[in-house]
């Protein structure tokens, strides 16, 4: 498989999506829209961890206090109306058709150094595809570091597995049951172990060669939800903070266009989560029906925060 990284490529969104579905990666330099978003995020982070430097706050407090701060900070960022406005500006900046582009709410991620907190609210991601977690094959992932990153606290891609199946536990994952049982503020209580049924490989994996894309704060990495990727074990001495969000295009949804299926066995779909960039309306029901599999009666089709 020929994996290519395109840097600040002058490619329109239609062609870019097709290339992403083919396993290619896109990287963009910081832009006015992304710098505004990370500045907004930094202000929220600084306020939450004050008076400590957020990148080193893990050395200034017990892990229980740290997890409690993240447990309030991350939902505040996700549901803040300004977050969606920044996200919309980024999509427009990168040439997306806002009338046909639907996004999931932006998430703030954190990766602490030296195994300080790697479960629950600050989960350190093992190698996985988002498509093991009921994401559609047409989903594109956008990833933006809030502070500068390094090779020892970045994200890794594992291109060997782009179109090579891996034995995995995704058959035990249903998105609707996940919404019902495994989301909410209680996740911040998982400080040592994480009991959630997170799909993972069930056979040994060769993680090398691996690709670590180092972009400045405010840079963008775009990749298919089918890409095998993981959190690099953080040994940098500081916490990594980043933003990610997921996007689908209505034409891809309607035509069921996307990356090739390889080893996904999960049930349910995240399709109801996406919001149209123009008016925050949901994907039409007749298109969601193309992805539903009859398991919706098992849990909650859309997660509703209870606290």
N, C-alpha and C positions, 0 to 999 in steps of 0.2 A: 504494500500500500504506500503510495506516494503522498505523504503529508507535507503540505506547504504552509508556511506562515506568511501572510500578506500584511505588510506594514504600511499604514496610511494609504491603502490602495484606493484609487479613484474608481470604485466599482459601485454600480447602483444597487439598491436593496434587493431587487428581484434576482439579479445574478449572484449577489453575495449569499443569499439564502441557499441557492442551489449549490454553491461551492461549499458552504458549511455542511449541507446535507451529504456532501461527498467526502467529508472528513477533514476539510481544510480549516485553518484557524486564521482569524483576523485580529490585528492589533492596531490600536489607534493612539496617537499622542494625546496628552491632556488638552482639553478644549474648554472654551469659556463655560459651556453648559455643565461639563463634568466638574470643573473646578468650583463652580457655584454650589453644586450638590455636595461635594466633600467638605466645603467650608461650612455648610449648614450642618452636616453630620458631625464635624469636629466640634462645633459649638455645643451640640447636645452631649457629646462624649465628655468634653471638658467640664461642663456643668455637672454631669453625673459623678465624675471622679474627683472633683475639686476637694482639696487643694493639690492633689497629686497629678503628676504627668501621666496621662492615660496609658502611654506605651510602657510605663514602668510601675504602674499602680499595683500590679500583682505582688511586688516586693514590699508593699507598704500596708497590707491588710490581710487578715485571715481569708481563706478561700470561701468561707461561708458568706462573708460580707461582700466579697467580690461577685459571687454568683447572684446575690440579692440585687446588687446594683445593675448587673446585666439583665436580670429578670424584669426590671422596670424600664431600663433604657431601650432595649430592643423593641418591645411592643410600642413604646412611645414614638420611636422612629418610624416603624412600619405604618402606623395608623395616623401619623401627622399629615394633614392635608398638603403641607408644603412639599413633602416627599414625592407625592404623585405629580405635582407641578414640575419639579425638577426632572423627574423621570420623563415626562412628556417632552420637555425641552431637549433632552438628550436624544430621544427618538427622532424628533424633527431635525436636529442638528446632523444626524447621521443619515438623513434622507429617507426615513421610513414614511409610508403613507399612513397618516394618523387615523384616517377613516377606516382602514382595514387592519391596523396593528392593534393587537390586544396584549396587555401585560398583566403579570401577577404582581402583587404589591412588593416593593423593594424590601429586601432583608438586609439587616446589618449583621455581619459575621465577625467573630473574634477567634484568634488562635493564640493562646498563651504560650509562653516559653517554658521549656524544660519540664513538661508534664504537670504544670501547676494546676490546670483545670482543662481536662480533655473530654469531658462527658457532659450530658445534659445541654444547658444553655450555651456552652462553648465546645460543642462536640468536634473532635478532630476526625475528619472524614477519612475513612479507609477507601481504597480504590473502589469505585462504583460508577455506574451510569445513572443519570437522572431518570432514564427510561425504566429502570428497575423499580422506581417509585411512582409508577402510573403516569408519568409525563408522556405526552404524545410524541411521536417520532418527528413532528414538525416543530417542536420547541427549540428555540435558540436561547442560549444562556449568555447574559451580559455580566461581566465581573470587573469591578473598579476598586483599586486599593485606596483607602482613605489617607493613609500615611505611606511614605516610601517603603518598599519591600526589598528583601534580599533573597538570594537563592535558598538560604536556610530558614526562611519563614514564608515561602511562596506556595503556589499551587503547582502540582505536577500533572502532566498528561502522559498517558501510556499508550502510544500510537500502535504498538504491537497488537492491541486488542480492538482496533477500530472495527474490523469486520471478522474478528475471530471470536467465536462464542466461548463463554466461560461458565462452568458449572456454578450456580449461585442459588441463593435462598429466596429469590423474588417471588416464587410460587406461594409463599406464606404471607405476602403483603397485599392487603386490600386497602385502597385509599380511603374508602368511606369508614371502615373500622379504625383506621389510623386517625381520622378526624375526630371520631367519637371517643377514642380511648387514650391517645398518646400525644395530644396537643394541649397546651395550657400552661399556666404558671408553675404547675408542679414539676415541670422539667428542670427548673432551676435547683431542685432539691437533689438531683443526681450528681453528687460530688466525687464519688469514687468509681462507681460502676453505672452503666447505662443499660437498663433492662428492656428497652424498647426493641421490637423486632425489626431492626434495620437490615434490609437486604444486603448481603455481602457475598463475595466469592466463597465457594465451598471446596475449591481445589487450589493448590499452590499456584501463585502467579509470579511471572518474571517481570518485575517492575522496571527493569532496565532493558532497552534504553528508555529514558524518560525525558520529557521536555518541560523545562521550567521557564516561563516567559516573565521577564522582569520588566515591568513598566513603571514609570514614575507615578506618584500619587495623582489620581485623576485620569490616568491612562485607562484604556478599555481593552479587555480581551473578550472576543466573541467566539463561541463554540457550540456545536450541536449538543443537545441533551443526551445523545447516544455516545459521546466521547467518554472513554474511561479516564477518570481523573481522581485525584486524592489531595488531601492536605499534606504538605511536606512536614515531617516532624520538626517542630519549631525549636531550634537550638540557638537562636539569634540573641537571646537575652532581653528581648522586648516583645510585647504583644502585637500581633498583626490585627488590624481592623480593615474590613472591606465591605463593599456593597455589592449585592448581586440581585438581578431580577431576570424573569423569564418572559419570553415574547413568542407569540404565534401570529401568523398572517392569515387573514380570513380565506384568501384564495388557496393557501396550503391546506387549511382545515377542511374546506369544502371538497378538495380533490384528493384528500388523504395523501398528499405529497410530503416527503420527509426523508430522514435517514433510513437506511435499511434495517429491518428487524434482524437481531442476531440471537439473543438469548433471554429476552424478556418474557417472564411468566406471571407477572403481577396482574391484579384485577382492579377494576374501577378506573376512573380517569380524573385528571386535574382540570379538565376542560371548562368546568363551571367557574373556575377561579379567575379566569382572565377577564380584564376590563378593557373596553375600547378606549383608546387614547383621547378621543375627542370628547366623549360624554360619560365615560365610565360605565356604559351599558355592558351587559354580558354577551357572550357568544350566543347566537340564536339557538333555540331549543332543537330545531330540526337538524342543526349541524352537530350539536352535542350528542344527539341520538346515534350518529355515525360511530361514536366512540364508546357508548355505553354497552355494558355486557350483562345487564340483568342483576348485578350485585348491589344496586343502590339501596335495596331494602335492608342491607346488613348494618348500616351505620348512618353517618351524616354525610350527605353529598357535598355540602359546603360547610367549612369550619366556622362556627360562631363562637367568638371568645365569651367565656362565662365569667370572667373577672376583669 
